[in-house]
C-alpha cells in the first residue's frame, strides 16, 4: 500500500523591516507560512510533500530545516510541462499568447483582459497539476468550480473547434469526480517550528501511517467504503495517542475522487492520464486562507523565517505583505502593504520607536 503524498503549492509572503544597525528598509520572504499549511496536510495524513523541480523552492531544498527537508521529494516535471504546452498550444496560439523559451511561463498580449490572463494561467496550472498527479501518484490542490468558471470564460473567446474541444475534455475530466466527506483529526494551533516537529513525529507513528494509507485508498472506488472505515478507526487511535499533545479535535474534510465513470471524449488528454490512477483533488482554498490568518495572528510575536528555517538576524519588522483584500484563497497575483497613508504612519511610528528598548515591531492598522 502507498501513503498519501501531496503536490506542493507555493504560498509566498513577504515582510517589510529595517536593519537595526542602519535602519535601511529591507523586504524579505517569510517561509513560516509554509509550515502553517502542515496543519492542513496533517488532517489528510500526508506522508510526504513533492516539489516540482521547475519551482524555485526546489533549488533551496538544501537550505530548508532538516526535519522538513527529509519529508520533501523533488520530482522532475519536465515531461509534464512539455506535454501540457503541446496540449494547450492551439488555445494559446489562437489567443496570441507566446511561450517563453524556458516553457514555464507565457507572454500575454498587452491588450488581453486580466480575467482572460487569469483564466489561462489557471487552466495551464490545472493541467500541469493533473499531469503531475497522474504520473507521480500525488494528491493535488484543485478547486474544480474555479477551473470550470475559467473554461466557460475562455470558451467565449475561442472559435477554433479544436481549441474548444480541449476545453470540453478538461471539463469532462473534472466531471467524473465525486465528493467524499469524512471527519479527520486536527492538531492544536501552534507555532511553525512546533508544527514541523509534530509532522516529523507523526511520520514515525504507526496510526498516522495507517491513516495515510487509508486516505490514499479513497481514490479507488472499489476500496472506498472500507477505506472510510479505516480512516475513522486510525483517526481515533491517533487522537487518543498520549505521545502527542492534548487539544486535538476533529474537522470535516471534503475531497474529490474519481467516481469510476469513463471520461467522455478525452483523446487529447490521454497523453497525461492513460493507464494511470486518478489523483484525488483537494480543495486547499480554505486551508490557504487559514494559513494566512494564522500567520497574521502570530506575526507580531513570531518573527519571519528564512528558507533555512532560521530567524533573520539584526532586523526589526515593521509591516507584513498580505494578499490583496479580495483574495479568496486561490491564486495570488498581487500583494498589499496597505494604503500609502498606512505605510507612511507605520514607518513614522517605527522611526519614533526605533530607539526605545525591546521594540521590534510596528504593524500596519488592520494587520495586527
C-alpha positions in Angstrom: 0.0 0.0 0.0 1.1 3.6 -0.7 0.9 6.5 1.6 -0.5 9.9 0.8 1.7 12.4 -1.0 0.7 15.9 -1.9 1.9 18.2 -4.6 3.5 21.3 -3.1 1.9 24.6 -4.0 3.6 28.0 -3.3 2.1 30.4 -0.8 4.6 33.3 -0.8 4.6 36.0 1.7 6.9 39.0 2.2 7.8 41.0 5.3 9.0 44.6 5.5 11.5 45.6 8.1 14.5 47.8 8.9 18.1 46.8 9.8 18.9 47.5 13.4 22.4 48.9 12.6 21.5 51.5 9.9 17.6 51.5 9.7 17.8 50.6 6.0 14.5 49.2 4.8 14.5 45.6 3.7 11.9 43.2 2.2 12.4 39.5 2.9 10.4 36.4 2.1 8.8 34.7 5.1 8.7 30.9 4.8 6.9 30.4 8.2 3.6 30.4 6.4 4.5 27.1 4.6 4.7 25.5 8.0 1.1 26.6 8.7 0.0 24.6 5.7 1.3 21.5 7.5 -1.7 21.7 9.8 -3.9 21.1 6.8 -1.7 18.4 5.4 -1.8 16.5 8.7 -5.6 16.4 8.5 -5.3 14.3 5.4 -2.4 12.3 6.8 0.2 13.4 4.2 3.3 11.3 4.5 5.5 13.4 2.1 5.4 16.6 0.1 6.5 16.7 -3.6 8.1 19.8 -5.0 8.3 20.0 -8.8 11.9 20.7 -10.0 10.6 23.7 -12.0 9.7 25.6 -8.9 12.3 28.0 -7.4 11.8 26.3 -3.9 13.3 23.1 -5.2 16.6 24.8 -5.6 16.6 25.8 -2.0 15.8 22.4 -0.6 19.3 22.1 0.9 18.7 25.2 2.9 15.5 24.1 4.5 15.3 22.8 8.1 16.5 19.1 8.3 13.2 17.9 9.8 11.2 19.4 7.0 13.7 18.6 4.2 13.7 14.9 4.7 9.9 14.8 4.2 10.1 16.5 0.8 10.8 14.9 -2.5 11.8 16.8 -5.6 10.2 15.4 -8.8 11.2 16.1 -12.4 8.2 17.7 -14.1 9.9 18.5 -17.4 7.9 15.9 -19.3 4.6 17.1 -17.9 5.5 20.7 -18.7 6.3 19.7 -22.3 3.0 17.6 -22.6 0.9 20.5 -21.3 2.5 23.0 -23.6 1.7 20.8 -26.6 -1.9 20.2 -25.5 -2.5 23.9 -24.9 -0.6 25.2 -27.9 -3.7 25.6 -30.1 -5.5 27.6 -27.4 -2.6 29.9 -26.7 -1.9 30.4 -30.4 -5.4 31.5 -31.2 -5.3 34.0 -28.3 -1.9 35.4 -29.3 -0.1 34.0 -26.3 3.6 33.1 -26.7 5.6 30.6 -24.7 8.8 31.8 -23.1 11.9 29.9 -24.1 12.0 28.0 -20.7 8.5 26.7 -21.4 7.4 27.5 -17.9 5.6 30.8 -18.5 3.8 32.8 -21.1 3.9 36.2 -22.7 0.4 37.7 -23.0 -0.7 40.4 -25.4 -0.7 43.8 -23.8 -4.3 44.4 -24.5 -5.5 41.0 -23.2 -8.1 41.5 -20.4 -6.9 40.5 -16.9 -9.7 37.9 -16.5 -8.6 36.1 -19.7 -5.0 36.1 -18.4 -6.1 34.7 -15.1 -8.3 32.1 -16.8 -5.4 30.9 -19.0 -3.0 30.8 -16.0 -5.4 28.7 -14.0 -6.1 26.4 -16.9 -2.3 25.9 -17.6 -1.6 25.3 -13.9 -4.5 22.9 -13.5 -3.5 20.8 -16.5 0.1 20.7 -15.2 -1.1 19.7 -11.7 -3.2 16.9 -13.2 -0.4 15.7 -15.3 2.0 15.6 -12.3 -0.7 14.0 -10.2 -1.4 11.2 -12.7 2.3 10.5 -13.4 3.6 10.6 -9.8 0.6 9.3 -7.8 0.1 12.6 -5.9 -2.9 14.3 -4.5 -3.3 17.8 -5.8 -5.0 21.1 -4.7 -7.6 21.9 -7.4 -10.9 23.6 -7.0 -13.0 22.4 -10.0 -15.6 25.1 -9.8 -12.9 27.8 -10.4 -11.5 25.8 -13.3 -14.9 25.3 -14.8 -15.6 29.1 -14.5 -12.3 29.8 -16.3 -13.3 27.3 -19.1 -16.6 29.0 -19.6 -14.9 32.4 -19.9 -12.3 31.1 -22.4 -14.9 29.4 -24.5 -16.4 32.8 -25.3 -13.0 33.9 -26.7 -12.3 30.8 -28.8 -13.8 30.0 -32.2 -11.5 27.1 -33.4 -13.3 23.8 -32.9 -10.1 22.0 -31.8 -9.4 24.6 -29.1 -13.0 24.4 -27.8 -12.6 20.6 -27.8 -9.6 20.8 -25.5 -11.7 22.9 -23.0 -14.5 20.4 -23.2 -12.2 17.5 -22.5 -10.8 19.2 -19.4 -14.3 19.9 -18.2 -15.2 16.3 -18.9 -12.3 15.1 -16.9 -13.4 17.1 -13.8 -17.0 15.9 -14.2 -16.1 12.3 -13.3 -15.1 13.2 -9.8 -17.4 12.6 -6.8 -17.4 14.4 -3.4 -16.0 12.3 -0.5 -16.6 13.6 3.1 -15.2 12.4 6.3 -14.0 13.6 9.7 -10.3 13.9 10.3 -8.2 14.8 13.4 -6.7 18.2 13.5 -3.8 19.2 15.7 -4.0 22.2 18.1 -2.8 25.5 16.8 0.9 26.0 17.4 4.0 27.8 16.1 5.6 27.0 12.7 8.6 25.3 14.2 6.4 23.2 16.5 4.3 22.2 13.6 7.4 21.0 11.7 8.5 19.0 14.8 5.0 17.5 15.2 4.9 16.5 11.5 8.2 14.7 11.9 6.9 12.7 14.9 3.7 11.8 13.1 5.6 10.4 10.2 7.0 7.8 12.6 3.7 6.9 14.2 2.0 3.7 13.0 -1.5 5.1 13.4 -0.7 8.1 11.3 0.9 6.0 8.6 -2.1 3.6 8.6 -4.4 6.5 8.2 -2.3 7.8 5.4 -2.7 4.5 3.5 -6.4 4.5 4.1 -6.8 8.0 2.7 -4.8 7.1 -0.3 -7.2 4.2 -0.9 -10.1 6.7 -1.1 -9.1 7.4 -4.7 -10.2 3.9 -5.8 -14.0 3.4 -6.0 -13.8 -0.3 -5.1 -11.8 0.3 -1.9 -13.6 3.5 -0.8 -16.1 2.1 1.7 -13.5 0.1 3.5 -11.1 3.0 3.4 -13.5 5.4 5.0 -14.0 2.9 7.9 -10.2 2.7 8.4 -9.8 6.5 8.3 -12.2 6.7 11.2 -10.5 3.9 13.1 -7.0 5.1 12.7 -8.0 8.8 13.3 -9.4 7.8 16.7 -6.3 6.0 17.6 -4.2 8.9 16.6 -6.2 11.4 18.8 -6.0 9.0 21.8 -2.2 8.6 21.5 -0.7 10.0 24.7 2.6 10.7 22.9 1.1 13.8 21.2 -0.1 17.0 22.8 -3.7 17.3 24.0 -6.1 19.6 22.3 -6.7 17.7 19.1 -10.2 17.9 17.7 -12.0 16.8 14.5 -12.6 18.7 11.4 -14.9 17.8 8.5 -12.9 17.1 5.3 -14.1 17.2 1.8 -12.1 15.8 -1.2 -13.0 14.8 -4.7 -12.1 11.3 -6.0 -12.8 9.5 -9.3 -16.3 8.1 -9.5 -15.3 5.3 -11.7 -17.2 6.7 -14.7 -15.5 6.8 -18.1 -14.3 10.2 -19.3 -16.2 11.4 -22.4 -14.0 12.1 -25.4 -10.6 12.6 -23.8 -8.2 11.7 -26.6 -6.2 14.9 -26.4 -5.7 14.4 -22.6 -4.8 10.8 -23.0 -1.1 11.6 -23.0 -1.2 12.7 -19.4 -3.6 10.2 -17.9 -3.5 6.9 -19.9 -3.4 3.8 -17.8 -2.8 5.8 -14.5 -4.7 6.2 -11.3 -6.8 9.3 -10.9 -5.3 11.7 -8.3 -7.6 13.0 -5.6 -8.5 16.7 -5.7 -8.0 18.6 -2.5 -9.8 22.0 -2.0 -7.0 23.9 -0.3 -8.7 27.3 -0.7 -9.9 27.4 2.9 -6.6 25.9 4.2 -4.6 28.6 2.4 -6.9 31.3 4.0 -6.5 29.7 7.4 -2.7 29.6 7.0 -2.6 33.3 6.1 -4.9 34.1 9.1 -2.7 32.1 11.5 0.3 33.8 10.1 -1.2 37.2 10.5 -2.3 36.5 14.1 1.2 35.5 15.2 3.4 37.8 13.1 3.6 40.4 15.9 5.2 37.8 18.2 6.8 35.3 15.9 9.5 36.7 13.6 9.6 35.6 9.9 11.7 32.6 9.0 14.2 32.4 6.2 14.4 29.4 3.8 16.7 27.7 6.3 14.0 27.8 9.0 16.1 30.3 11.0 15.1 33.8 12.1 16.6 36.8 10.2 19.2 38.5 12.4 19.5 42.2 13.0 16.1 43.2 11.6 13.2 44.9 13.3 9.9 44.0 11.4 7.6 46.9 10.5 4.7 45.6 8.4 3.7 42.4 6.6 3.0 41.8 3.0 -0.5 40.4 2.6 -2.6 39.2 -0.3 -4.9 41.8 -2.0 -8.0 42.5 0.1 -10.3 40.5 -2.3 -8.1 37.4 -2.1 -10.2 34.3 -1.5 -7.6 31.6 -1.0 -7.0 30.9 -4.7 -4.2 32.2 -6.9 -2.1 35.1 -5.6 -1.0 37.6 -8.2 -0.7 40.7 -6.2 0.1 41.7 -2.6 -0.8 44.7 -0.5 1.2 46.6 2.1 -1.9 48.6 3.0 -2.6 52.1 1.8 0.1 54.7 1.2 -1.1 56.5 4.4 -1.0 53.3 6.5 2.6 52.6 5.3 3.7 56.2 6.0 2.2 56.0 9.5 3.8 52.7 10.2 7.2 53.9 9.1 6.9 57.1 11.2 5.9 55.0 14.2 8.9 52.8 13.7 11.2 55.8 13.4 9.8 57.2 16.7 10.2 53.8 18.5 13.5 52.8 17.0 15.4 54.0 20.0 13.0 52.5 22.6 14.2 49.3 24.3 12.6 46.0 23.4 10.8 47.4 20.5 11.0 45.2 17.4 7.7 45.6 15.5 5.2 48.2 14.4 2.4 46.7 12.4 0.0 48.3 9.9 -3.5 49.0 11.1 -5.7 46.1 10.2 -2.8 43.6 10.2 -2.4 43.5 13.9 
